[in-house]
Amino acid sequence: MKKFEFVEGITVADVAFVANGKDLSELFINSALALTSIMVEDLKKIEQSKKIKISLSASNNEQLLHDFLEELIFLKDAKLLVFSKFELKVNEKFEINAICFGEKINNEKHTMLVDPKAVTWHKFKLVKTNEGYQATVIIDV
């Protein structure tokens, strides 16, 4: 099972990806890595010198994933932070407690790609599969 892959043909002006995980926590991590891969060319160049905690709750897992990815975009916009490692747990009450490891954007070190603006609801989907979970996400850039 691939962690994530970018999908062509779903959208013209946005970036779409499908993320997978054996459980919801792994799916959220792989979705966050996909989002970061849209922004930064080489995730290995992102040092894990800053640690940010994120705690969210929602009415369902789709909303929770959407809100988590939106929070990562907010941290990129408001604090110029990008992340390359995530430790998190999604529980049955639609809550997430995450620790995100990364650093401030450094244009001399990080090759920036596109600038995500938001996570759209267009074709947004989170489903249980035989292998675990899969999410389809479109990012407005």
C-alpha positions as CSV (number, residue, x, y, z in Angstrom):
1,M,0.0,0.0,0.0
2,K,1.4,3.4,-1.0
3,K,1.5,6.1,1.7
4,F,0.1,8.6,-0.8
5,E,0.0,9.5,-4.5
6,F,-0.9,12.5,-6.4
7,V,-3.9,12.2,-8.8
8,E,-4.2,13.8,-12.2
9,G,-7.4,14.6,-13.9
10,I,-9.5,15.3,-10.9
11,T,-8.9,19.0,-10.9
12,V,-7.2,21.5,-13.1
13,A,-6.2,24.4,-10.9
14,D,-5.7,22.5,-7.6
15,V,-3.6,19.5,-6.4
16,A,-5.3,16.2,-5.5
17,F,-3.9,13.3,-3.6
18,V,-5.1,9.9,-2.3
19,A,-3.6,8.9,1.0
20,N,-3.7,5.5,2.7
21,G,-3.1,4.1,6.2
22,K,-3.6,0.8,8.0
23,D,-5.4,2.8,10.7
24,L,-6.7,6.4,11.0
25,S,-3.6,7.6,12.7
26,E,-1.4,6.4,9.8
27,L,-3.8,7.9,7.3
28,F,-3.6,11.3,9.0
29,I,0.2,11.2,9.0
30,N,0.4,10.2,5.4
31,S,-2.1,12.9,4.5
32,A,0.0,15.5,6.3
33,L,3.1,14.2,4.5
34,A,1.3,14.6,1.2
35,L,0.3,18.1,2.0
36,T,3.9,19.0,2.9
37,S,5.1,17.4,-0.3
38,I,2.9,19.8,-2.2
39,M,4.7,22.7,-0.5
40,V,8.4,21.6,-0.2
41,E,10.3,19.7,-2.8
42,D,12.4,17.6,-0.4
43,L,11.0,16.7,3.0
44,K,14.4,15.4,4.1
45,K,15.7,19.0,4.2
46,I,13.1,19.9,6.8
47,E,14.8,19.7,10.2
48,Q,12.7,18.7,13.2
49,S,14.0,21.5,15.4
50,K,10.5,22.8,16.3
51,K,7.7,20.9,18.0
52,I,4.1,22.0,17.7
53,K,1.2,20.3,19.5
54,I,-2.2,20.2,17.8
55,S,-5.4,19.0,19.5
56,L,-8.6,19.0,17.6
57,S,-12.1,17.4,17.8
58,A,-14.8,17.2,15.3
59,S,-18.2,15.6,14.6
60,N,-16.7,12.8,12.4
61,N,-13.3,11.6,11.0
62,E,-13.7,13.4,7.6
63,Q,-14.2,16.7,9.4
64,L,-11.3,15.9,11.7
65,L,-8.9,15.2,8.8
66,H,-10.1,18.3,7.0
67,D,-9.5,20.5,10.1
68,F,-6.1,18.9,10.8
69,L,-4.8,19.7,7.3
70,E,-6.3,23.2,7.5
71,E,-4.4,23.7,10.7
72,L,-1.1,22.7,9.0
73,I,-1.8,25.3,6.2
74,F,-2.6,27.9,8.9
75,L,0.8,27.2,10.6
76,K,2.5,27.6,7.3
77,D,0.8,30.9,6.6
78,A,0.8,32.4,10.1
79,K,4.1,31.1,11.5
80,L,6.0,30.0,8.3
81,L,6.3,26.5,9.7
82,V,6.6,23.2,7.7
83,F,6.7,19.7,9.1
84,S,8.4,16.5,8.1
85,K,7.5,14.2,11.0
86,F,4.2,13.6,12.8
87,E,3.3,11.6,15.9
88,L,-0.4,11.5,16.5
89,K,-3.3,9.5,17.7
90,V,-6.9,9.6,16.4
91,N,-9.4,8.2,18.8
92,E,-12.9,6.9,18.5
93,K,-14.4,10.2,19.8
94,F,-13.2,12.0,16.6
95,E,-10.3,13.7,18.5
96,I,-6.7,14.0,17.4
97,N,-3.6,14.8,19.5
98,A,-0.6,15.4,17.3
99,I,3.0,16.5,17.7
100,C,4.4,18.0,14.5
101,F,8.1,18.3,14.1
102,G,9.6,20.8,11.6
103,E,11.1,24.2,11.2
104,K,10.5,27.7,9.8
105,I,10.6,28.0,6.0
106,N,14.1,28.8,4.8
107,N,14.1,29.8,1.1
108,E,17.9,29.2,0.9
109,K,17.4,25.6,2.2
110,H,13.9,24.6,1.1
111,T,12.8,24.5,-2.5
112,M,9.2,25.7,-2.2
113,L,6.8,24.3,-4.8
114,V,3.2,25.5,-4.6
115,D,1.4,27.5,-1.9
116,P,-1.7,25.7,-0.6
117,K,-4.5,28.0,0.3
118,A,-7.1,25.6,1.7
119,V,-8.4,22.1,1.8
120,T,-11.5,21.9,-0.3
121,W,-14.6,19.8,0.3
122,H,-14.9,19.0,-3.5
123,K,-14.6,15.2,-3.8
124,F,-13.2,15.1,-0.2
125,K,-13.6,11.5,1.0
126,L,-12.4,9.3,3.8
127,V,-13.4,5.6,3.6
128,K,-12.5,2.3,5.3
129,T,-10.9,-0.2,2.9
130,N,-9.8,-3.8,3.1
131,E,-6.3,-2.6,3.9
132,G,-7.3,0.1,6.4
133,Y,-8.4,3.7,5.4
134,Q,-8.1,5.9,2.3
135,A,-8.7,9.6,1.9
136,T,-9.1,11.6,-1.3
137,V,-8.2,15.3,-0.8
138,I,-8.1,18.3,-3.1
139,I,-5.9,21.3,-2.1
140,D,-6.7,24.7,-3.4
141,V,-3.4,26.3,-4.5
